[in-house]
């Protein structure tokens, strides 16, 4: 069906996919702000907290910022699974930096800290530690991140750290038990949704990437997509694809409001 849909609308590729190169991403205001702040955080070796609702584009912004870095001067350590525990964090750091993790936790912790320092001091590369789904990290895990920054008598951390998660992460940082970590946060940014104009631009951008620079979504359809998605890119993608399918099955060359309402019913159905 997808091939027939592509042929029907004259697409060179399916729009609204996730497999876009960083240079092809839509650069709305929140995305640009996030990329700029993440880049600053990495340059200054700081701890940054990037939050936003599900589908706000946090990971996309991280990917765009990392793609612009000099690969010879940065080492990326991406930890997508918060369930690995404190030991798991240190274990993955050592592995990513080419070491063989020690068995005992008491020796693994300083090994991870030394590996981060060595990567920067001796190899001239800035380690960039990224913890995704960070709102699921427990207090010991978050405290272990703070302890890793205790380097050179607090004068400068040898690495940058990005904690990426849902808005609950930011609220948790204000808890008294995490006060020491909260004081070390150099960057806080919560990604807002797109405006209605940005949603319209977002749709046009992705359609242009697929080979259609003319109007394909009616104004009413675009407005309904924005209203239902609340301007969050992932939800916009899902609704737009479903609306395209609904219009195609109805043999419509324009995605109108009725096709979009059918898509909304499909996406929001229990």
C-alpha positions as CSV (number, residue, x, y, z in Angstrom):
1,X,0.0,0.0,0.0
2,X,2.8,2.4,0.8
3,X,4.3,2.1,-2.7
4,X,0.9,2.8,-4.2
5,X,0.4,5.8,-1.9
6,X,3.8,7.2,-2.9
7,X,2.9,6.8,-6.5
8,X,-0.5,8.3,-6.1
9,X,0.9,11.5,-4.5
10,X,4.1,11.5,-6.5
11,X,6.4,11.2,-3.5
12,X,10.1,10.3,-4.0
13,X,10.1,9.0,-0.5
14,X,7.5,8.7,2.3
15,X,7.2,11.9,4.2
16,X,7.2,12.3,8.0
17,X,9.7,9.5,8.6
18,X,12.4,9.4,11.3
19,X,15.3,8.5,9.1
20,X,16.3,12.0,8.2
21,X,19.9,13.2,8.1
22,X,20.6,16.1,10.6
23,X,20.8,18.6,7.8
24,X,17.3,17.7,6.6
25,X,15.6,18.4,10.0
26,X,13.0,21.1,10.3
27,X,14.5,24.0,12.3
28,X,11.7,25.5,14.2
29,X,12.4,27.8,17.1
30,X,12.4,25.2,19.9
31,X,14.7,22.9,17.9
32,X,17.2,25.7,17.2
33,X,17.2,26.8,20.8
34,X,17.8,23.3,22.1
35,X,20.7,22.7,19.6
36,X,22.4,26.0,20.6
37,X,22.1,25.3,24.3
38,X,23.2,21.7,24.0
39,X,26.3,22.8,22.0
40,X,27.1,25.4,24.7
41,X,26.8,22.8,27.4
42,X,29.2,20.5,25.6
43,X,31.7,23.2,24.9
44,X,31.7,24.3,28.6
45,X,31.8,20.7,30.0
46,X,28.7,21.3,32.0
47,X,25.7,19.3,33.1
48,X,22.6,20.1,31.1
49,X,19.0,19.1,31.7
50,X,16.8,18.9,28.6
51,X,13.2,18.2,29.2
52,X,10.0,18.1,27.2
53,X,6.8,16.2,26.7
54,X,6.8,12.9,24.9
55,X,7.5,13.6,21.2
56,X,8.7,17.2,21.7
57,X,11.8,16.5,19.7
58,X,14.4,16.2,22.5
59,X,16.3,13.3,21.0
60,X,16.2,14.9,17.5
61,X,17.8,18.0,18.9
62,X,20.5,16.0,20.6
63,X,21.2,14.2,17.4
64,X,21.4,17.4,15.5
65,X,23.8,19.0,18.0
66,X,26.0,15.9,18.1
67,X,26.2,15.8,14.3
68,X,27.7,19.2,14.2
69,X,30.5,18.3,16.6
70,X,34.1,17.6,15.5
71,X,34.2,13.8,15.7
72,X,37.9,13.9,16.3
73,X,37.5,16.0,19.5
74,X,34.5,14.4,21.1
75,X,33.6,10.9,22.4
76,X,29.9,10.2,22.6
77,X,28.6,7.9,25.4
78,X,24.9,7.4,24.9
79,X,23.0,5.5,27.6
80,X,19.3,4.9,26.5
81,X,18.3,2.6,29.3
82,X,17.9,4.0,32.8
83,X,17.3,0.6,34.4
84,X,21.0,-0.4,34.3
85,X,21.6,1.0,37.8
86,X,24.6,2.8,39.2
87,X,27.0,0.0,38.4
88,X,25.7,-0.1,34.8
89,X,26.4,3.6,34.3
90,X,30.0,3.2,35.3
91,X,30.3,-0.1,33.4
92,X,29.1,1.5,30.2
93,X,31.4,4.5,30.6
94,X,34.5,2.4,30.9
95,X,33.5,0.2,28.0
96,X,32.8,3.2,25.7
97,X,36.2,4.6,26.5
98,X,37.9,1.4,25.6
99,X,38.5,-0.1,29.1
100,X,37.7,-3.4,30.7
101,X,35.3,-2.7,33.6
102,X,36.5,-3.9,37.0
103,X,34.3,-6.4,38.8
104,X,34.0,-4.7,42.2
105,X,31.9,-1.5,42.4
106,X,34.4,0.1,44.8
107,X,37.1,0.0,42.1
108,X,34.8,0.5,39.1
109,X,33.7,4.0,40.2
110,X,37.2,5.5,40.3
111,X,38.0,3.6,37.1
112,X,35.1,5.3,35.3
113,X,36.2,8.7,36.7
114,X,39.8,8.1,35.6
115,X,38.7,7.0,32.1
116,X,36.8,10.2,31.6
117,X,39.7,12.3,32.8
118,X,42.2,10.4,30.7
119,X,40.1,10.7,27.5
120,X,40.2,14.5,27.9
121,X,43.7,15.1,29.3
122,X,45.7,12.6,27.3
123,X,43.6,12.0,24.1
124,X,42.3,15.6,23.8
125,X,38.7,14.5,23.4
126,X,35.7,15.7,25.3
127,X,33.6,12.8,26.6
128,X,29.9,13.6,26.1
129,X,27.7,11.5,28.4
130,X,24.0,11.4,27.4
131,X,21.4,9.7,29.6
132,X,18.1,9.4,27.9
133,X,14.8,8.8,29.7
134,X,16.6,10.4,32.6
135,X,13.3,11.1,34.5
136,X,13.4,7.3,35.3
137,X,16.9,7.5,37.0
138,X,16.8,6.9,40.7
139,X,18.5,9.1,43.3
140,X,21.6,6.9,43.6
141,X,22.1,7.1,39.9
142,X,21.7,10.8,39.7
143,X,24.1,11.2,42.7
144,X,26.6,9.0,40.9
145,X,26.6,11.5,38.0
146,X,27.4,14.3,40.4
147,X,30.2,12.4,41.9
148,X,31.8,11.9,38.5
149,X,32.1,15.7,38.2
150,X,34.2,15.9,41.3
151,X,37.4,16.3,39.4
152,X,40.4,18.6,39.9
153,X,39.0,20.1,43.1
154,X,35.8,21.2,41.3
155,X,37.7,23.5,39.0
156,X,36.5,21.9,35.7
157,X,34.8,18.7,34.8
158,X,36.6,16.6,32.1
159,X,33.3,15.8,30.4
160,X,29.9,17.1,29.5
161,X,26.7,15.4,30.6
162,X,23.2,15.7,29.2
163,X,20.2,14.5,31.2
164,X,17.3,14.1,28.8
165,X,13.8,13.3,29.9
166,X,10.2,14.3,30.6
167,X,9.2,17.3,32.7
168,X,9.1,15.3,35.9
169,X,13.0,15.2,35.7
170,X,13.2,19.0,36.2
171,X,10.8,18.8,39.2
172,X,12.8,16.0,40.8
173,X,16.0,18.1,40.6
174,X,14.4,20.5,43.1
175,X,14.1,17.8,45.8
176,X,16.4,18.5,48.8
177,X,18.1,15.1,48.4
178,X,19.4,16.2,45.0
179,X,20.4,19.7,46.0
180,X,24.1,19.1,45.4
181,X,23.4,18.0,41.9
182,X,20.9,20.7,41.2
183,X,23.5,23.3,42.1
184,X,25.8,21.9,39.4
185,X,23.4,22.2,36.6
186,X,24.7,24.6,34.0
187,X,21.9,24.4,31.6
188,X,18.1,23.9,31.9
189,X,15.9,23.9,28.8
190,X,12.3,22.7,28.4
191,X,11.3,22.2,24.8
192,X,7.9,23.9,24.0
193,X,5.6,22.6,21.3
194,X,5.5,24.2,17.8
195,X,3.2,27.1,17.1
196,X,0.4,26.8,14.5
197,X,2.6,28.6,12.0
198,X,5.5,26.2,12.8
199,X,3.3,23.2,12.4
200,X,2.2,24.4,9.0
201,X,5.9,25.0,8.0
202,X,6.8,21.6,9.4
203,X,4.3,19.9,7.2
204,X,5.4,21.8,4.1
205,X,9.1,21.0,4.9
206,X,8.5,17.2,5.1
207,X,6.4,17.2,2.0
208,X,9.1,19.1,0.1
209,X,11.6,16.5,1.2
210,X,9.3,13.9,-0.3
211,X,9.1,15.8,-3.6
212,X,5.9,17.8,-3.2
213,X,6.4,21.6,-3.0
214,X,2.7,22.4,-3.8
215,X,-0.2,22.5,-1.4
216,X,-1.2,19.0,-0.3
217,X,-2.8,19.5,3.1
218,X,-5.7,22.0,3.2
219,X,-5.7,24.8,5.8
220,X,-8.5,23.1,7.8
221,X,-6.5,19.8,7.8
222,X,-3.4,21.6,8.9
223,X,-5.2,23.4,11.7
224,X,-6.8,20.2,12.9
225,X,-3.4,18.4,12.9
226,X,-1.9,21.2,15.0
227,X,-4.8,21.3,17.4
228,X,-4.9,17.5,18.0
229,X,-1.1,17.1,18.2
230,X,-0.7,20.3,20.3
231,X,2.3,21.1,18.1
232,X,4.5,18.1,19.2
233,X,6.5,16.9,16.2
234,X,6.0,13.1,16.7
235,X,2.3,13.5,17.0
236,X,2.2,15.7,13.9
237,X,4.1,12.9,12.0
238,X,1.7,10.2,13.1
239,X,-1.4,12.3,12.3
240,X,-0.1,13.4,8.9
241,X,0.7,9.9,7.8
242,X,-2.7,8.6,8.9
243,X,-4.4,11.6,7.1
244,X,-2.5,10.8,3.9
245,X,-3.7,7.2,4.1
246,X,-7.3,8.2,4.7
247,X,-7.2,10.6,1.8
248,X,-5.6,8.0,-0.5
249,X,-8.2,5.4,0.3
250,X,-10.9,8.0,-0.5
251,X,-9.1,8.8,-3.8
252,X,-8.6,12.4,-2.8
253,X,-5.7,14.4,-4.3
254,X,-5.8,16.9,-1.4
255,X,-5.8,15.9,2.3
256,X,-8.9,17.7,3.6
257,X,-10.5,18.1,7.0
258,X,-12.7,15.0,6.7
259,X,-9.7,12.8,5.9
260,X,-7.8,14.3,8.8
261,X,-10.8,13.8,11.2
262,X,-10.7,10.1,10.1
263,X,-7.0,10.1,11.0
264,X,-7.6,11.7,14.4
265,X,-10.3,9.0,15.1
266,X,-7.8,6.3,14.2
267,X,-4.9,7.7,16.2
268,X,-6.9,8.5,19.3
269,X,-9.0,5.4,19.3
270,X,-8.6,3.2,22.4
